[in-house]
């Protein structure tokens, strides 16, 4: 009954001279899971995510992402993942279609497949009317949908979302989470960082990083039970109250 483990790291550590940004973290994430990766600014989230994405080598520790070794298969990892940042990573002076075509090409999709998948995406999202519109001219909600689509058009095993809903209104955030749930239901693993603690409630499991270490890891319901809290915001405040780094 257990789903396949697609991220598995043990004692993952990253040091910058005398500073330990990520301090011996251990975790496993399963296929189709929505995994929330929480922590204040400076806790080590971004550094950890960069290692998982194959963008930074760990100082020590071991692990695999989509079956690829993080120590010596960083380039292979990149072929199995998608990535979306808070800035959306879109090219404002290209059209919606040109953005999708560019990202699909970068991810190595053949031209016939790109045409098929982009047409499917336009139809599913109701974006056909925006196909030839410059990205800088479309509303932020559509940009967000477009960025997620660009990051997942190649059907990666895992999509990493780094603060993907920052700066958008609550209604747009809810619609974006509908896209996340759809991807998860189709077997894609979603690894997401967020500053919105209410969004942690939508995750299957959540980890909370404090000063480079994972201090809590479980389902939102179980974490609230463990810490006698009514919300994930309360859980976070309890777990991170003695943090020396961050805001």
Backbone bond lengths (Angstrom), bond angles and torsions (degrees), N, CA, C in turn:
res aa  C-N    CA-C-N  psi(-1)  N-CA   C-N-CA  omega(-1)  CA-C   N-CA-C  phi
1 X - - - 1.476 - - 1.530 111.52 -
2 X 1.330 118.56 -28.09 1.447 121.24 -177.61 1.524 110.31 -65.72
3 X 1.325 115.90 137.10 1.452 120.44 177.34 1.529 110.10 -79.48
4 X 1.318 113.71 157.87 1.458 121.21 -179.31 1.529 111.07 -60.41
5 X 1.331 115.62 138.80 1.464 121.04 175.70 1.525 108.37 -83.11
6 X 1.342 116.93 123.13 1.468 120.83 -177.48 1.528 112.63 -108.43
7 X 1.325 117.22 -17.11 1.471 121.57 172.19 1.521 107.20 -130.97
8 X 1.309 115.88 126.94 1.468 120.40 178.43 1.521 108.66 -145.70
9 X 1.326 116.45 115.43 1.472 119.98 178.19 1.524 109.69 -130.54
10 X 1.303 114.77 147.18 1.469 121.29 -179.98 1.522 109.52 -132.80
11 X 1.312 115.66 124.79 1.468 123.13 177.43 1.530 112.35 53.71
12 X 1.318 116.91 36.93 1.458 121.14 -178.83 1.532 109.76 -67.39
13 X 1.329 115.37 126.62 1.464 120.91 -173.78 1.526 110.11 -136.84
14 X 1.334 115.65 140.38 1.457 120.90 174.76 1.523 109.05 -135.12
15 X 1.338 114.77 121.18 1.459 120.76 179.01 1.520 110.34 -115.48
16 X 1.315 115.83 143.59 1.459 123.05 171.14 1.524 106.13 -118.34
17 X 1.321 115.11 95.23 1.469 122.13 -171.86 1.529 109.40 56.72
18 X 1.326 118.50 -117.62 1.469 119.58 -176.57 1.526 112.90 -88.01
19 X 1.355 116.62 -4.45 1.465 120.20 -177.50 1.529 110.86 -95.98
20 X 1.326 117.08 126.41 1.462 121.98 178.71 1.521 108.69 -99.25
21 X 1.330 115.81 103.12 1.471 121.10 -177.28 1.517 111.36 -75.48
22 X 1.335 116.08 -41.78 1.470 122.42 177.71 1.522 107.12 -126.24
23 X 1.330 115.55 125.46 1.462 120.37 -166.52 1.534 111.87 -119.45
24 X 1.347 115.70 88.13 1.470 121.96 172.95 1.532 112.66 55.29
25 X 1.339 115.96 57.57 1.462 117.76 178.04 1.531 110.30 -89.77
26 X 1.314 115.53 143.76 1.458 122.97 179.67 1.529 108.35 -131.96
27 X 1.337 115.90 128.43 1.469 119.17 178.11 1.525 109.95 -161.56
28 X 1.330 114.57 160.69 1.460 122.40 174.25 1.529 108.61 -134.07
29 X 1.325 116.13 141.28 1.455 121.80 178.99 1.524 107.78 -130.39
30 X 1.336 116.15 137.44 1.460 120.83 -174.72 1.526 112.62 -101.11
31 X 1.319 115.04 161.56 1.461 121.02 179.04 1.526 110.45 -60.05
32 X 1.333 115.60 133.52 1.450 121.32 178.39 1.514 114.92 80.80
33 X 1.322 116.71 0.35 1.462 120.13 -178.27 1.527 110.50 -82.88
34 X 1.330 115.68 142.96 1.468 121.39 169.49 1.517 105.85 -98.61
35 X 1.325 115.79 109.60 1.459 121.79 -173.04 1.516 109.61 -111.20
36 X 1.331 116.76 116.49 1.456 121.90 179.44 1.517 111.35 -88.12
37 X 1.325 116.26 129.74 1.467 122.64 -176.73 1.523 107.16 -116.40
38 X 1.332 116.48 97.44 1.462 121.28 -170.98 1.523 112.19 -106.38
39 X 1.326 114.58 158.29 1.458 121.01 176.98 1.513 109.06 163.22
40 X 1.320 116.55 150.16 1.466 120.39 177.59 1.525 109.99 -67.18
41 X 1.326 117.14 164.92 1.462 120.21 173.58 1.523 108.97 -56.36
42 X 1.330 116.46 132.50 1.455 120.53 -179.31 1.514 114.18 92.62
43 X 1.336 117.10 -3.13 1.469 120.03 -177.90 1.522 112.45 -74.24
44 X 1.343 117.27 -21.30 1.463 120.65 179.85 1.514 114.48 114.24
45 X 1.339 117.65 5.06 1.467 121.40 -176.80 1.528 112.20 -59.35
46 X 1.329 115.95 -52.13 1.461 119.66 -175.22 1.523 111.10 -64.12
47 X 1.315 117.25 -40.20 1.469 120.73 178.54 1.526 110.42 -62.76
48 X 1.323 116.44 -43.22 1.466 120.36 178.28 1.525 110.72 -63.25
49 X 1.332 116.76 -43.79 1.460 120.26 -179.56 1.527 111.10 -63.42
50 X 1.311 117.18 -38.59 1.469 120.28 178.46 1.527 111.05 -61.37
51 X 1.310 117.50 -37.75 1.469 119.87 176.88 1.519 111.11 -67.15
52 X 1.326 116.42 -40.60 1.464 119.91 -179.76 1.529 111.30 -67.37
53 X 1.323 116.78 -29.35 1.465 121.06 -179.65 1.527 113.04 -85.06
54 X 1.328 117.44 -1.60 1.457 120.81 -179.34 1.509 113.86 79.42
55 X 1.335 116.76 18.26 1.463 121.30 -178.62 1.520 112.94 -96.09
56 X 1.335 116.88 -12.55 1.459 121.59 -179.02 1.522 108.90 -149.14
57 X 1.330 115.85 133.52 1.459 119.51 179.93 1.523 110.58 -83.27
58 X 1.325 117.95 137.68 1.469 120.14 177.26 1.524 111.17 -69.77
59 X 1.314 115.10 153.16 1.466 120.67 174.32 1.524 109.56 -72.77
60 X 1.321 116.30 -38.04 1.463 122.00 176.53 1.524 108.88 -157.52
61 X 1.322 114.93 172.58 1.450 120.21 -176.89 1.516 111.08 100.19
62 X 1.316 116.58 179.70 1.460 120.80 -177.36 1.518 109.51 -146.63
63 X 1.323 115.32 167.29 1.449 118.09 176.86 1.509 112.94 166.75
64 X 1.329 114.55 168.34 1.454 121.69 176.24 1.525 109.63 -132.58
65 X 1.315 115.06 148.40 1.457 123.06 174.61 1.522 106.48 -130.48
66 X 1.323 117.27 120.42 1.468 122.83 -176.33 1.526 110.84 53.87
67 X 1.325 115.60 37.21 1.457 121.04 177.71 1.512 114.86 80.56
68 X 1.323 117.59 1.77 1.468 121.74 -178.11 1.524 110.08 -105.09
69 X 1.321 116.03 139.33 1.458 121.98 -178.14 1.521 110.10 -74.52
70 X 1.327 116.73 126.81 1.468 119.85 -176.33 1.532 112.22 -70.32
71 X 1.313 117.11 -16.86 1.465 119.52 -178.66 1.519 113.13 -83.05
72 X 1.333 117.64 -34.11 1.461 118.17 -175.02 1.532 114.82 -136.13
73 X 1.334 117.63 10.92 1.465 119.55 177.74 1.532 111.13 -131.12
74 X 1.321 115.06 40.09 1.472 119.95 -176.34 1.527 111.66 -59.30
75 X 1.326 118.12 -42.19 1.460 120.61 -178.90 1.516 111.26 -66.74
76 X 1.316 117.19 -34.89 1.462 121.20 178.67 1.523 110.48 -68.14
77 X 1.331 116.67 -37.53 1.469 120.36 177.55 1.523 110.36 -55.87
78 X 1.325 116.61 -43.05 1.460 121.40 -175.66 1.526 112.32 -61.14
79 X 1.327 117.40 -24.54 1.472 120.75 179.95 1.525 111.75 -77.53
80 X 1.328 117.07 -15.24 1.458 121.02 -174.58 1.530 113.57 -108.98
81 X 1.330 116.20 2.97 1.465 119.00 -175.75 1.521 111.28 -126.77
82 X 1.331 115.19 163.44 1.452 122.36 168.25 1.520 107.33 -121.65
83 X 1.327 116.68 161.26 1.471 119.76 -177.99 1.522 109.45 -145.49
84 X 1.327 114.96 135.17 1.465 121.09 176.05 1.517 108.67 -136.74
85 X 1.324 116.32 130.35 1.462 120.76 -179.24 1.525 110.33 -105.68
86 X 1.322 115.90 172.16 1.459 121.69 177.62 1.528 111.38 -60.10
87 X 1.328 116.60 -29.98 1.466 121.04 -178.74 1.527 111.72 -80.21
88 X 1.344 116.21 -3.63 1.468 123.52 177.50 1.527 114.12 74.77
89 X 1.328 119.21 -21.36 1.465 122.83 174.05 1.525 113.45 58.10
90 X 1.304 117.55 31.23 1.455 121.04 179.45 1.527 110.76 -98.65
91 X 1.341 115.33 157.68 1.460 120.44 178.31 1.527 108.45 -98.00
92 X 1.326 115.54 108.68 1.459 122.32 -171.39 1.521 113.15 -61.81
93 X 1.324 118.00 -31.03 1.459 120.81 -175.65 1.523 112.92 -94.96
94 X 1.328 116.92 11.89 1.460 121.59 171.54 1.525 108.21 -109.13
95 X 1.312 116.53 156.41 1.459 120.15 177.70 1.527 110.16 -74.24
96 X 1.329 114.81 169.71 1.464 120.16 177.93 1.525 110.02 -57.49
97 X 1.332 116.67 -48.45 1.472 119.60 -179.58 1.522 111.15 -63.28
98 X 1.327 117.31 -42.32 1.471 120.33 -178.87 1.523 111.16 -61.80
99 X 1.334 117.46 -36.88 1.464 120.41 176.38 1.526 111.25 -63.05
100 X 1.337 116.68 -48.55 1.461 119.97 179.99 1.526 110.62 -61.82
101 X 1.318 117.18 -42.72 1.459 121.49 179.64 1.530 111.22 -62.42
102 X 1.340 115.80 -41.83 1.461 120.25 -179.48 1.521 111.54 -63.64
103 X 1.342 117.09 -49.32 1.456 119.81 -177.86 1.525 111.54 -66.34
104 X 1.322 117.12 -38.68 1.461 119.99 177.88 1.518 110.93 -62.95
105 X 1.337 116.28 -38.78 1.466 120.41 177.94 1.521 110.86 -65.78
106 X 1.338 116.18 -42.46 1.463 120.73 178.37 1.525 110.31 -59.68
107 X 1.343 116.45 -38.77 1.457 120.71 179.96 1.530 112.96 -79.09
108 X 1.346 116.71 1.89 1.460 119.74 172.53 1.515 115.81 86.73
109 X 1.334 118.66 17.53 1.456 120.33 179.33 1.525 110.69 -76.86
110 X 1.342 118.84 137.85 1.466 120.79 176.20 1.520 111.15 -70.54
111 X 1.325 116.93 153.35 1.467 122.25 -174.06 1.533 113.75 -54.13
112 X 1.343 119.61 -46.45 1.476 118.47 179.91 1.531 112.43 -60.60
113 X 1.328 116.57 -37.04 1.468 121.14 179.53 1.528 110.34 -69.21
114 X 1.325 116.12 -37.96 1.466 120.10 178.15 1.519 110.26 -60.17
115 X 1.336 116.47 -45.86 1.459 120.50 -179.99 1.524 111.22 -61.11
116 X 1.336 115.65 -44.75 1.468 120.71 -179.89 1.524 111.07 -61.80
117 X 1.336 116.62 -48.90 1.463 120.95 -174.63 1.532 112.40 -71.36
118 X 1.334 117.19 -36.65 1.466 118.81 178.28 1.522 110.43 -67.48
119 X 1.328 117.29 -39.78 1.468 119.87 177.40 1.522 110.53 -62.60
120 X 1.336 116.91 -41.33 1.468 120.89 176.91 1.525 110.38 -60.92
121 X 1.341 115.91 -43.03 1.466 120.43 -177.84 1.525 111.28 -64.98
122 X 1.332 117.33 -44.93 1.464 120.67 178.99 1.526 110.90 -59.75
123 X 1.332 115.46 -40.53 1.457 119.86 -179.04 1.529 111.46 -68.72
124 X 1.332 116.26 -47.18 1.461 120.92 -176.56 1.529 111.60 -64.28
125 X 1.326 116.92 -40.16 1.462 121.38 -176.15 1.519 113.23 -89.22
126 X 1.327 117.34 -7.54 1.458 119.44 -176.54 1.515 112.03 66.94
127 X 1.347 116.39 38.78 1.461 121.66 -175.48 1.520 113.16 -106.57
128 X 1.319 117.23 9.28 1.455 119.57 -175.39 1.536 111.70 -55.04
129 X 1.325 116.30 -36.58 1.469 120.11 -178.47 1.524 112.67 -69.33
130 X 1.329 116.66 -12.10 1.465 120.47 -178.89 1.532 112.67 -104.16
131 X 1.316 117.35 0.94 1.467 121.69 -172.94 1.524 112.90 -48.53
132 X 1.315 117.52 -46.15 1.465 121.22 -174.14 1.527 113.47 -107.22
133 X 1.334 116.03 19.47 1.462 121.12 178.42 1.528 109.43 -92.81
134 X 1.324 117.17 139.72 1.461 120.90 176.95 1.530 109.35 -63.90
135 X 1.319 116.39 140.07 1.461 120.94 -178.23 1.524 111.70 -58.55
136 X 1.324 117.68 -36.21 1.467 119.97 -178.71 1.525 112.54 -63.69
137 X 1.342 117.12 -14.76 1.453 121.07 -176.54 1.532 113.16 -100.70
138 X 1.331 118.03 0.82 1.466 118.97 -178.33 1.534 109.69 -102.90
139 X 1.342 117.93 153.03 1.469 121.52 -178.89 1.517 112.58 -62.83
140 X 1.336 116.18 157.37 1.457 121.25 -175.63 1.528 111.85 -60.87
141 X 1.318 117.83 -33.63 1.461 119.83 178.40 1.507 112.17 -62.65
142 X 1.317 116.76 -40.58 1.460 120.92 177.46 1.527 110.40 -69.82
143 X 1.327 116.83 -37.36 1.468 119.21 177.08 1.526 110.51 -59.33
144 X 1.334 115.51 -40.67 1.450 120.09 -179.69 1.530 111.09 -64.12
145 X 1.323 115.94 -45.44 1.466 119.69 177.44 1.522 111.00 -61.75
146 X 1.322 115.46 -40.92 1.467 120.62 -179.62 1.524 111.12 -63.75
147 X 1.345 116.20 -44.06 1.465 120.20 -179.20 1.523 111.04 -62.84
148 X 1.331 116.94 -41.47 1.468 120.18 177.96 1.526 110.27 -64.89
149 X 1.318 116.42 -41.74 1.463 120.52 178.84 1.522 110.76 -63.40
150 X 1.334 116.82 -41.88 1.463 120.89 178.86 1.531 111.33 -62.30
151 X 1.326 116.43 -35.36 1.464 121.27 -177.79 1.525 112.63 -78.13
152 X 1.339 116.89 -16.44 1.465 119.60 -174.58 1.519 113.74 -122.97
153 X 1.328 117.61 2.07 1.468 120.90 -176.72 1.525 111.73 -58.61
154 X 1.331 117.34 -32.51 1.471 121.68 -177.95 1.522 112.66 -86.22
155 X 1.355 116.31 10.93 1.472 122.56 178.04 1.531 112.31 53.02
156 X 1.334 116.99 59.92 1.467 119.61 -179.93 1.529 111.35 -70.89
157 X 1.324 115.65 160.24 1.462 119.83 174.83 1.521 110.81 -66.40
158 X 1.336 115.97 -36.57 1.462 122.25 -174.83 1.523 108.77 -137.09
159 X 1.329 117.00 138.24 1.457 120.24 170.69 1.522 107.64 -117.89
160 X 1.327 115.70 129.11 1.451 122.82 178.17 1.526 108.59 -99.09
161 X 1.323 116.09 123.61 1.458 122.08 -178.72 1.519 108.58 -116.58
162 X 1.321 116.74 113.26 1.466 121.79 -175.79 1.529 109.18 -103.46
163 X 1.336 116.48 100.67 1.461 122.97 -177.79 1.533 110.62 51.66
164 X 1.328 118.67 53.73 1.470 120.23 -171.17 1.517 114.73 -72.24
165 X 1.337 118.92 -17.54 1.464 120.08 -175.95 1.521 112.78 -109.72
166 X 1.315 116.84 13.92 1.459 119.90 179.36 1.520 111.37 -63.26
167 X 1.332 115.53 129.71 1.453 120.05 173.86 1.514 116.18 81.98
168 X 1.349 117.96 9.13 1.465 119.01 177.64 1.525 109.60 -112.20
169 X 1.318 116.58 158.80 1.456 120.82 -174.92 1.531 111.45 -74.97
170 X 1.338 117.81 161.00 1.476 121.41 -176.13 1.520 114.25 -57.01
171 X 1.328 118.09 -38.15 1.468 120.34 -179.65 1.523 110.77 -64.88
172 X 1.330 116.40 -41.22 1.465 120.79 178.52 1.517 110.31 -67.01
173 X 1.328 116.49 -38.01 1.473 119.78 177.33 1.516 110.95 -60.80
174 X 1.328 117.20 -43.06 1.469 120.58 179.92 1.519 111.03 -61.64
175 X 1.334 116.97 -42.57 1.466 120.58 179.24 1.527 110.84 -65.60
176 X 1.333 115.70 -36.14 1.457 118.82 178.80 1.529 110.71 -65.69
177 X 1.327 116.15 -39.36 1.460 119.08 178.85 1.527 111.92 -67.49
178 X 1.309 117.72 -25.11 1.467 120.20 172.97 1.526 109.82 -63.78
179 X 1.329 117.06 -38.14 1.466 120.81 176.77 1.526 110.57 -65.95
180 X 1.331 116.40 -39.13 1.464 120.37 178.42 1.526 110.53 -62.57
181 X 1.323 116.82 -45.94 1.460 120.67 179.52 1.529 111.40 -62.53
182 X 1.333 116.78 -38.28 1.459 119.94 178.90 1.527 110.03 -63.53
183 X 1.327 116.89 -44.50 1.464 120.67 179.42 1.525 110.79 -62.62
184 X 1.334 115.91 -42.48 1.467 120.60 179.15 1.524 111.27 -62.72
185 X 1.324 116.84 -41.71 1.466 120.72 -178.90 1.520 111.82 -65.26
186 X 1.333 116.61 -22.82 1.463 121.42 178.74 1.520 112.14 -91.10
187 X 1.351 116.78 5.05 1.459 120.71 174.66 1.513 115.63 99.34
188 X 1.335 117.66 2.56 1.462 120.21 178.19 1.529 109.31 -83.52
189 X 1.315 116.73 134.67 1.451 121.31 175.83 1.524 109.15 -83.64
190 X 1.331 116.52 134.27 1.462 121.65 -178.61 1.525 108.32 -116.87
191 X 1.326 116.16 117.10 1.461 123.51 -179.77 1.519 106.68 -110.71
192 X 1.342 116.92 109.02 1.456 119.69 -167.76 1.522 112.49 -127.44
193 X 1.334 115.85 134.68 1.456 120.92 169.95 1.524 107.89 -103.02
194 X 1.310 116.56 145.21 1.470 119.97 179.99 1.522 110.22 -154.93
195 X 1.340 115.38 149.06 1.461 121.26 173.01 1.524 110.80 -93.50
196 X 1.340 115.82 -10.11 1.467 120.01 -178.69 1.524 108.79 -89.27
197 X 1.322 116.03 107.56 1.458 119.77 -174.52 1.522 112.51 -68.77
198 X 1.339 117.71 -23.65 1.463 118.86 175.73 1.527 110.75 -66.00
199 X 1.356 117.14 -28.58 1.456 120.19 178.55 1.531 112.02 -70.04
200 X 1.323 116.61 -24.55 1.464 119.63 176.98 1.523 110.51 -61.80
201 X 1.330 116.72 -27.41 1.461 120.81 179.13 1.524 111.43 -65.35
202 X 1.338 117.24 -23.00 1.457 120.96 -177.70 1.531 112.70 -83.20
203 X 1.329 117.08 -11.35 1.457 121.20 -175.95 1.531 111.62 -83.55
204 X 1.323 115.58 151.77 1.465 119.29 175.11 1.527 110.61 -69.61
205 X 1.326 115.46 -42.90 1.472 120.90 174.48 1.518 109.12 -140.16
206 X 1.324 114.20 158.62 1.455 121.02 -176.92 1.521 109.40 -137.42
207 X 1.341 116.20 138.99 1.465 120.22 169.30 1.521 107.72 -115.46
208 X 1.320 116.23 149.25 1.464 121.24 177.82 1.520 108.42 -122.74
209 X 1.334 115.69 117.72 1.460 120.88 178.91 1.517 110.46 -93.03
210 X 1.320 115.81 137.10 1.458 122.72 175.70 1.521 107.57 -135.07
211 X 1.319 116.97 121.48 1.465 121.83 177.45 1.529 112.42 51.31
212 X 1.334 115.59 43.98 1.459 120.29 174.73 1.514 115.90 85.45
213 X 1.339 117.71 -3.22 1.463 120.90 -178.02 1.525 110.34 -121.15
214 X 1.322 116.03 150.99 1.460 120.04 173.77 1.523 108.18 -83.33
215 X 1.335 115.62 114.92 1.461 121.17 -176.76 1.524 113.05 -96.59
216 X 1.337 116.84 -19.55 1.463 120.37 179.18 1.517 108.23 -151.32
217 X 1.345 116.72 143.45 1.461 120.62 179.76 1.528 109.12 -157.30
218 X 1.332 116.40 114.78 1.463 120.55 177.97 1.537 107.92 -178.83
219 X 1.314 116.63 -175.43 1.455 120.09 175.55 1.527 108.72 -70.14
220 X 1.338 118.34 154.30 1.469 119.88 177.50 1.530 112.28 -55.30
221 X 1.329 116.49 -41.06 1.462 119.87 -179.46 1.521 111.64 -62.53
222 X 1.340 116.21 -43.28 1.461 119.88 -178.23 1.522 111.24 -70.71
223 X 1.328 117.14 -37.77 1.467 119.69 178.18 1.524 111.03 -64.29
224 X 1.332 116.88 -39.89 1.468 119.71 178.22 1.528 110.22 -65.56
225 X 1.317 116.50 -36.33 1.466 119.87 177.39 1.522 110.88 -66.72
226 X 1.341 115.84 -46.15 1.470 120.60 -177.63 1.529 111.91 -60.68
227 X 1.334 116.05 -39.50 1.462 119.94 -174.25 1.533 112.59 -101.40
228 X 1.330 116.27 10.82 1.466 121.76 177.58 1.533 110.23 51.17
229 X 1.341 114.50 48.50 1.463 121.05 -176.38 1.525 110.42 -118.66
230 X 1.313 115.53 152.45 1.457 120.01 179.80 1.509 113.48 -90.99
231 X 1.340 116.80 -22.34 1.459 121.47 -177.94 1.524 109.65 -138.86
232 X 1.341 115.75 164.70 1.467 119.67 176.52 1.521 110.91 -70.27
233 X 1.312 117.44 -25.57 1.462 120.18 175.15 1.532 110.11 -62.35
234 X 1.332 116.66 -42.15 1.466 120.54 177.28 1.520 110.66 -64.90
235 X 1.347 116.29 -42.34 1.471 120.15 178.54 1.523 109.74 -58.52
236 X 1.333 115.91 -47.18 1.462 120.39 -177.70 1.526 111.30 -60.69
237 X 1.319 116.80 -43.06 1.465 120.41 -179.11 1.528 111.20 -63.35
238 X 1.329 116.29 -37.69 1.462 119.96 179.25 1.527 110.81 -68.80
239 X 1.341 116.09 -47.34 1.465 120.93 -175.93 1.530 111.47 -67.00
240 X 1.336 116.42 -38.89 1.466 120.34 -172.84 1.526 113.19 -98.37
241 X 1.325 118.96 10.00 1.465 120.38 -172.73 1.529 113.75 -63.76
242 X 1.333 117.51 -26.99 1.455 119.53 -178.56 1.532 112.77 -103.08
243 X 1.337 116.67 17.34 1.451 120.18 -178.90 1.532 111.62 -60.97
244 X 1.304 115.13 137.65 1.478 120.67 177.81 1.528 111.87 -96.79
245 X 1.332 115.87 -20.10 1.467 121.55 178.16 1.517 108.88 -111.67
246 X 1.341 115.35 159.23 1.461 119.90 175.75 1.510 112.13 107.56
247 X 1.345 114.06 -164.79 1.467 119.84 -175.87 1.517 112.17 -63.59
